[in-house]
Amino acid sequence: NVGFEFEYILDTQQKEWIEKEVDKTFTADIEAKEKREVLNELIRTQKFEEFLHKRFPGAKRFSVEGGESSICAVEKIIREGADLGLKKIIIGMAHRGRLNTLTGVMGKPYHEMIAEFQGTPGLPEGITRSGDVKYHMGYASTREINGRKIDLSLAFNPSHLEAVNSVVTGRIRAKQDEFGDTDRSKAMAILIHGDAAFAGQGSVVENLVMNGVEGYNTGGVMHVIVNNQVGFTANPTDSRSTRYASDLAKSIDAPIFHVNGDDVESVVKVAGLAMRYRQQFKKDVVIDVICYRKYGHNE
């Protein structure tokens, strides 16, 4: 259910670290308390999507159904990151799964989201605005995890798709400069990609290869590919010539962890491992969650 790609990495120390961590991570079981937390996340994610599907039939919501475990991966990255000293995480993502990320991960109240489905504007009255759709909206919150506070921000993102990546990484670099975070350990970006977009959008690889450049370095971006094996309506064979959607990340020596999205515990283990790698070596890492899309492009 899990495949690790890292033999192409030039640094022997990094390869040895990954080998040891993989053995340690996948010979140990997840604690019962965390299993319950993960189960609750899955139920929360799935039931909210099912509620919206039933209550607002035909509404565009770009559901995460079929890839629910990717939400668990993001949750694990946040929890592990807080334990490892992160103070700030900025998330960039396209439409799919955003409504569940806003509510379940970011803490946007469910009644506000439902009110938007009923026609209430998502922006407060009294400010100059033209408005936007629900699945473009951002949010900011502060969470306390094991006694440590961590600030979260989900970037506003209009179409098209992954244009937000460079905005998020730029914001993280600014935050690191503001914190005096020269070792890049206190602020980090999470970018959530579609498989077709990761392989097919030029802005993704442009952003990818800039991150190790001194003027733009953020100490490693956490990439989560929600790989539902379809881009809008195109099959993978019609979208790319590489075997995996993630293959471009090999150009920067980033390790790639492929995981079956139906094996939720493995998804969570991989996410924790990826976060530890990022904090240890300050490099990009890719989690490729191989899943599916339950409904059509916009339901």
N, C-alpha and C positions, 0 to 999 in steps of 0.2 A: 504493500500500500504506500510505500515511501521510496523515492529514488533521490540520491544525492549526487550532484555533479560538482566536483571541485578539483579533480586531478590536473586540470589545466592551469591551476593557480601556481604562480612561479615561486611564491614564498613557502618553503618547506614547513616552517613553524605553523603557518595557518592551516596547512593540510593536516598536520599531525594533531593540532588542536581539534579540528572538526572530527577526525576519526575517533578520538577519545571521547568527545562530547556525544557523538552519535551512539557509541556503545553504552555510555553511562545513561543517556536519556531513554534509550529504547529497551534497556534491560530493567528499568525501574517502572513501577506503576504510578499512575496519578493518584494523589491522595483523595480520599472519599469526599472531603469538603469541597475540593476543586471540581470533582466530578459532578456534584450537585449544582455547583455554580454554572458549569458548562451546560448541564441539562436545562437549567432555568433559562439561560440565554437562548438556547435553541427553541424552547417552547415559546418564549416571549417573541422571538423573531418570526417564527412560523405562524403563530396565532394572529399577530398584528397584520401580516400579509393576507391571511385568510379572511380576517374581519373586513379589511379594505376591499377585497375582491367581492365579498358578499354584499357589503353595505353600499359600495359605490361602483357598481358594475360598469365596465367600459371606461372608467377613469384611467388616465395615464399615471402609472406609478413606478414603472420599471422595477418590478419586484426582484428580490434576491432569491426567490424560491428555486430550489435545486442547488444553490450555492450558499445555503444558510451558514455553513460552518466557517465561511470567510469572516462573518461577524465575530465568531468565537476567536478566530486568529487575531483580529484587531484588538479585541478585549484582552487577550493574553499578552500581546505586545505592550499594551498600555500598563497592565498590572506588573509585568516583569520590568518594564522600563522604569516605573516608579520605584521599585525595589532597588534598581541599579543606579538610582540617582538622577533620573530625568526630571526636569522641572517644567518643561514645555514640549508639547507635541502639536504640530500642525498637520492636518490631514487634507490631502487633495484627492478628489475622486470625481468620476463622471456620474451619470444618473443612476445606474443600476445599483440598488441596495441603499441609496442615499436616505430614503425615508426611515428605514430601520436604523441606519447609522445615526441620524439626527435624534431619534427618540431613544433607542436602546443604549447607544454608546455615549452620545453627547448629552443626553438628559433633557432634550426639548420636551415639554409636557405634551402628552398624547392629546389632550383636549385642544391645544393650539393647532396641532397638525390636522385633527378632524375638522376643526372650524375652517381651516383653509380649504379642505375638500368641499365644505358647504358654502364657500364663496367669500369668506372673511379674508381681507388682505393679510399677507404674512408680515408686512412691515407696519410699524406703529403709525397711527394717524398723526397729522401735524408736521410730518417731514416731507420735503419735496421728493417725489418718487414717481416712477412709471410702473413699478410693480414687476413681479417675475413669478414664474411657476414654482410649485412646491419643491420639485426635484432639482432646482438650481440654488436653493437657499442654503446659507451657512449658519453656523451657530458657534458660540463660545461658552465654556463652562469650566468650573474647577471641581475636581474630584479628590476625595481623600481615600488613599489606598494604603492599608496597613500603617496608618498614622502619618503617611507622607502625602502632601498636597501636590497635585500635578495639574497644570493649566492645559486645557484642550481647546483647539480651535479647528473647526471644519470650514475650509475656504468656500466662499460663494463661487459658483462655477456655472456661467452660462455655456451654451453650446459654443465652440465645439469641444466636446470630450476632454482631451488631455492637454489642452492649452494652459490649464491651471498649474501644470507641474513646475514650470520655471517660476511662477509667482510664489508657490509654496516654498520652494527651496531658497528663493531670494528672501522671503520673510524669515525663514529659519536662520539664514546667515546673519541677517540684521539682528535677530534676537541674541544669537551667540555673541556678536560684537557688543550688544548692549549689556549682556551679562558678564563680559570679560571672559567668556567661555572659550579659552584658547585651545583646550584639548577636546572641544566639541562633544562633551559628555552630558551637558545639561539640557540641550534643545535638539530635537530631531524631527524629521519629516517622515510621514507615512504616505506613500502614494499607492492608491488602489486603482489597478488597471483592468481593462478588458483585454482578453487574449489577442483579439484582432487589432486593437489599438496599439498594444505594446509592440507587436511585430510590424505594424503597417503605418504608424504615424511618425513622421520625421521628427516632430518636436520631442518625442520620447527619447530617441537615441541621442539627439542633440543635448538634451538635459543630462542624460546618462553620462556622456563622456566629459562633461564640464565639471562634474562634481569633485574629481580629484585634482583639478587645477587650483593652484593656491588662492587665486582671487575669488574663487567661487566655492571652494571646498566647504562642506557642511559636516564632515566626519561620517559620512555614510547615510544613505537614504534607505528606509525599509520599504521594499516593493512587495505588494501583494497582488498577484494576478488572479482575478476571479475568472478562471478559464472554463467558461461554459461551452467551449468548442463550437461557437458560432459567432460571426460578426455581422450584426443586423440580420441578414439572411444568408450570408456566404459561409460555406464550409471551410475548414482550415486549409484544405488542399487548394482552394481557390483564392486564398488570402496571403499565403506565404510559401516560400520554397524551403524553409528550414524545418527540421523535424519538430522542434518545440517552439512555442510562442516566445519563450524566454531566451532563446539562443543569442540574441544580441548582447545580453549582459555578460557573456563570456569575454567580450572584447575588453572589458575593464577588470577582468579577474574576479568578478563577483561570484560567490558560490550560489548555486541554484538548488532549492529543495522542492522537488515535486511531491505532491501528496494527494491521495484520493480524498476528495471532499466528503465522501460518505463515511469515512473513518474519522470521526470528529476528534477522538482522543489523539490520534496521530497528528491531526492538524494543529491541535493545541501544543503538543510536544515540539513540533517543528517550529511553531511561532516563538516559543520560549528559547529554543536553541538559536534561532536567527537573531533574536534580540541580544542574547549574550555575546554572540559573535560580533555584532555591530559595536557594542560597548567595548569589547576587548580590542578590536583591530581598527575601528573607526572607518569601516568600508561599507559600501552598498551590499545588500543581500536580497535575494529574490525568493519569495515563496510562491510557488505555482500550484494553486488549488484547482485540481482537475475535477470539474463538476458538470452540471448541465443547466439548461434553462427550461423551466417548466412550461411557460406560456410563450406567446409571440413577443415580438420586440417591445411593444408597449401594451401587452395584455389584450 
